[in-house]
Amino acid sequence: MQFLIIGKDGTDAWAGERRNAVREKHLRLGDQMEASGDRWYGCAIMDDHGKMTGSMAILDFPSKEKLQDYLKKEPYILGKVWKTIEVYNCNVKNPWKFNRPKSFFEKRGYQKIT
């Protein structure tokens, strides 16, 4: 089952600090999930000034229970980074299209988020 997850950060003065405190754990978990095939795609949601204000991910789990297992260990949830979380069932058409060569993105001027 495929799921679209949208997590939106809090807007209080400490929101960025909370994000930064657990970001490496969040990225590590995402890398592990990509390696296992559970996460197909993820991105940071940015405001007009380039500040991260949330996250989006396309995930694939065999059941909603496995999705709940992930949500129980997601660092941005445990670290109270995401104030709201939206979960949608989805169906990605031709998911292999995500696997483009690095040169494709370089030609489009991709800038890695650090």
RAHULIN-V572671 format. One record per pair of residues at least 6 apart in sequence whose C-alpha atoms are under 6 Angstrom apart, sorted by sequence separation. I is the first residue (numbers start at 0). GAP is how many residues later the second one is. D is the distance in whole Angstrom. If there is no record, write none. Layout:
BEGIN
i-><I;I>
gap-><GAP;GAP>
d-><D;D>
END
This chain:
BEGIN
i-><32;45;75;44;45;44;44;43;44;43;42;42;41;41;40;40;39;39;38;37;37;37;8;8;7;6;6;5;25;5;4;4;3;3;2;2;1;1;0;0;0;18;17;8;8;9;7;8;6;7;7;6;6;5;5;4;4;3;3;2;2;2;1;1>
gap-><6;6;6;7;7;8;9;10;10;11;12;13;14;15;16;17;18;19;20;21;22;23;44;45;46;47;48;49;49;50;51;52;53;54;55;56;57;58;59;60;61;62;63;72;73;73;74;74;75;75;76;77;78;79;80;81;82;83;84;85;86;87;88;89>
d-><5;4;6;6;5;6;5;6;5;4;6;5;5;4;6;5;6;6;4;6;5;6;5;5;4;5;5;6;5;5;6;5;6;5;6;5;6;4;5;5;6;5;6;5;4;5;5;5;5;6;5;6;4;6;5;6;5;6;5;6;5;5;5;6>
END
